[in-house]
Amino acid sequence: MALACEVCGKKPSFGNTISHAHNVRRRRWNPNLRRVKAVVKGVHKHLRVCTACIRAGRVKKAA
């Protein structure tokens, strides 16, 4: 199961954590994914969608 939004394709982004002593180590920022029951082409499906897509209305939730 990939850690990516099924609507917009948002995936983890990578960078560095830098302490006050300037110790550098790799880290990653994961997208805030939620499992949502949505309507896709008239069919109810479970999708892993980021909260940005839910708030923007790109996902039609199934009642």
C-alpha distances in whole Angstrom, upper triangle without the diagonal:
4,7,9,11,11,15,16,13,14,12,13,17,19,23,25,26,30,32,36,37,35,33,30,26,23,20,17,17,14,14,15,12,13,12,15,17,18,21,19,22,24,21,20,16,13,11,10,13,15,18,20,19,20,23,24,24,21,20,22,21,22,25
4,6,9,9,13,13,10,11,9,10,14,16,19,22,24,27,30,34,35,32,30,27,24,20,18,15,14,11,11,13,11,13,13,16,18,19,21,20,23,25,22,21,17,14,12,9,12,13,16,18,17,19,22,22,22,20,19,22,22,23,26
4,7,9,12,12,9,9,6,7,11,13,17,20,21,25,27,31,32,30,28,25,21,18,15,12,11,8,8,10,8,11,12,15,17,18,21,20,23,25,23,21,18,15,12,9,10,10,13,15,15,16,19,20,21,19,18,21,21,23,25
4,6,9,8,6,5,5,7,11,14,17,21,22,26,29,32,33,31,29,26,23,20,17,13,12,9,7,9,8,11,12,14,16,16,19,18,21,23,21,20,16,14,10,8,8,8,12,13,12,14,17,17,18,15,15,18,19,21,24
4,5,6,5,5,7,10,13,16,20,23,24,28,30,34,36,33,32,29,26,23,20,16,14,11,8,9,7,9,10,11,14,13,16,15,18,20,19,17,14,12,8,6,5,5,9,10,9,11,13,14,14,12,11,15,15,18,21
4,6,6,8,10,13,16,20,23,26,28,31,34,37,39,37,35,32,29,26,23,19,17,14,12,12,10,11,10,11,12,11,13,11,14,17,15,15,12,10,7,6,6,8,12,12,10,12,15,14,14,11,10,13,14,16,20
4,6,8,11,15,17,21,24,27,29,32,35,38,40,37,37,33,31,27,25,21,18,16,12,13,11,12,12,11,13,11,12,11,13,16,15,15,13,12,8,8,6,8,11,10,7,10,13,11,11,8,8,11,13,15,19
4,6,9,13,14,18,21,25,26,30,33,35,37,35,34,31,29,25,22,19,16,14,11,13,11,13,14,14,16,15,16,14,17,20,19,19,16,15,12,11,8,8,11,9,7,11,13,11,12,9,10,14,16,19,22
4,6,10,12,16,19,23,25,28,31,34,36,33,32,28,26,22,20,16,15,12,10,12,11,14,15,15,18,16,18,16,19,21,21,20,17,16,12,10,9,9,12,12,10,13,16,15,16,13,13,17,18,21,24
4,7,9,13,16,19,21,24,27,30,32,29,29,25,23,19,17,13,11,9,7,10,10,13,15,16,19,18,20,19,22,24,23,22,19,17,13,11,9,8,11,10,10,13,15,14,16,13,15,18,19,22,25
4,6,10,13,17,19,22,25,28,30,27,26,22,20,16,14,10,9,7,6,10,10,13,15,17,20,20,22,21,24,27,25,24,21,18,15,12,11,10,13,13,13,16,18,18,19,17,18,21,22,25,28
4,7,10,13,15,19,21,25,26,24,22,19,16,13,10,6,5,4,6,10,11,15,17,19,23,23,26,25,28,30,28,27,24,21,17,14,13,11,14,14,16,18,19,20,22,20,20,24,24,27,30
4,7,10,13,16,19,22,24,21,20,16,14,11,9,6,5,7,8,12,14,18,20,23,26,26,28,27,30,33,32,30,27,24,21,17,16,14,16,15,17,20,21,21,23,22,23,26,27,30,33
4,7,10,13,16,20,21,18,17,13,11,7,6,4,6,9,11,15,17,21,23,26,29,29,32,31,34,36,35,33,30,27,24,21,20,17,19,19,21,23,24,24,27,25,26,30,31,33,36
4,7,10,13,16,17,14,13,10,9,6,6,6,8,11,14,17,20,23,26,29,32,33,35,34,37,40,38,37,34,31,27,24,23,20,22,21,23,26,26,26,29,28,29,33,33,36,39
4,6,10,13,14,11,10,6,5,5,6,8,10,14,17,19,22,26,29,31,35,35,38,38,41,43,42,40,36,34,30,27,26,23,24,24,26,29,29,29,32,31,32,36,36,39,42
4,7,10,11,9,8,6,5,6,6,9,11,14,17,19,22,26,29,32,35,36,39,39,42,44,43,41,37,34,31,27,27,24,24,24,27,29,29,30,33,32,33,37,37,40,42
4,7,8,5,6,5,7,9,10,13,14,18,21,23,26,29,32,35,39,40,43,42,46,48,46,44,41,38,35,31,30,27,27,27,30,32,32,33,36,35,36,40,40,43,45
4,5,5,5,7,9,12,12,15,17,20,23,25,28,31,34,37,41,42,45,45,48,50,49,46,43,40,37,33,32,29,29,29,33,34,33,35,38,38,39,42,42,45,47
4,5,7,10,13,15,16,19,20,24,26,28,31,34,37,40,44,45,48,48,51,53,52,49,46,43,40,36,35,32,32,32,35,37,36,37,40,40,41,45,45,48,49
4,6,9,12,15,17,20,22,25,28,30,33,36,39,42,46,47,50,50,53,55,54,51,48,45,42,38,37,34,35,34,38,39,39,40,43,43,44,47,47,50,52
4,6,10,13,15,18,20,23,26,28,31,35,38,40,44,45,48,48,51,53,52,49,46,43,40,36,35,32,33,32,36,37,37,38,41,41,42,45,45,48,50
4,7,10,13,16,19,22,25,27,30,33,36,39,43,44,47,47,50,52,50,48,45,42,39,35,34,31,32,32,35,37,37,38,41,40,41,45,44,47,49
4,7,10,13,16,19,22,25,27,31,34,37,40,41,44,43,47,49,47,45,42,39,36,32,31,29,30,30,32,34,34,35,38,37,38,42,42,45,47
4,7,10,13,16,20,22,25,28,31,34,37,38,41,41,44,46,44,42,39,36,33,29,29,26,28,28,30,32,33,34,36,35,36,40,39,42,44
4,7,10,13,17,19,22,25,28,31,34,35,38,37,40,43,41,39,36,32,29,26,26,23,25,25,27,29,30,31,33,32,33,36,36,39,41
4,7,10,13,16,18,22,24,27,31,32,35,34,37,40,38,36,32,29,26,22,22,20,21,22,24,26,26,28,30,29,30,33,33,35,38
4,6,10,13,15,18,21,24,27,28,31,30,34,36,34,32,29,26,23,19,19,16,18,18,20,22,23,24,27,25,26,29,29,32,34
4,7,9,12,16,19,21,25,25,28,28,31,33,32,30,27,24,20,17,16,13,14,15,17,19,19,21,23,22,23,26,26,29,31
4,6,8,12,15,18,21,22,25,25,28,30,28,26,23,20,17,13,12,10,12,13,15,16,18,19,21,20,20,23,23,26,28
4,6,10,13,15,18,19,22,22,25,27,25,23,20,17,14,11,9,6,8,9,11,13,14,15,17,16,16,20,20,22,25
4,7,10,12,16,17,20,21,25,26,24,22,19,16,13,10,8,5,6,8,10,11,12,14,16,15,15,18,17,20,22
4,7,9,13,14,17,18,22,23,21,18,16,12,10,6,5,4,6,9,10,10,12,14,15,14,13,16,15,17,20
4,6,10,12,15,16,20,21,19,16,13,10,8,6,5,6,7,10,10,9,12,14,14,14,12,14,12,14,16
4,7,9,13,14,18,18,16,13,10,6,6,5,6,9,10,13,12,11,14,16,15,14,12,13,11,12,14
4,6,10,12,15,15,13,10,8,6,5,6,7,10,10,13,11,9,12,14,13,12,9,10,7,9,11
4,7,10,13,12,10,7,6,4,6,9,10,13,13,16,14,11,15,16,14,13,9,9,6,6,8
4,6,10,9,8,6,5,6,7,10,10,13,14,15,12,10,14,14,11,10,7,6,4,5,8
4,6,6,5,5,6,9,10,13,13,16,17,18,14,13,16,16,12,11,8,6,6,5,9
4,5,5,6,7,9,10,13,13,16,17,18,14,14,17,16,13,11,9,8,9,9,13
4,6,8,10,13,13,17,16,20,21,21,17,17,20,19,16,13,12,10,12,12,15
4,7,9,13,14,18,18,21,22,23,19,18,21,20,17,15,13,10,11,10,12
4,6,10,12,16,16,20,21,22,19,18,21,21,18,16,13,11,11,9,12
4,7,10,13,14,18,19,21,17,16,19,20,17,15,12,10,9,6,9
4,6,10,12,15,17,19,16,15,19,19,16,15,11,11,10,8,12
4,7,9,13,15,17,15,13,17,18,16,15,11,12,10,10,12
4,6,10,12,14,12,11,15,16,14,12,9,11,10,11,14
4,7,10,12,10,11,14,15,15,13,11,13,12,14,17
4,6,8,7,7,11,11,11,10,8,11,11,14,17
4,5,6,7,9,10,11,10,10,13,13,16,19
4,5,5,6,8,10,10,10,13,13,16,18
4,5,5,6,9,9,10,13,14,18,20
4,5,5,6,5,7,10,11,15,18
4,6,5,6,6,8,9,12,15
4,5,8,9,11,11,15,17
4,6,8,11,12,16,18
4,5,7,9,13,15
4,7,10,13,16
4,6,9,12
4,7,9
4,6
4
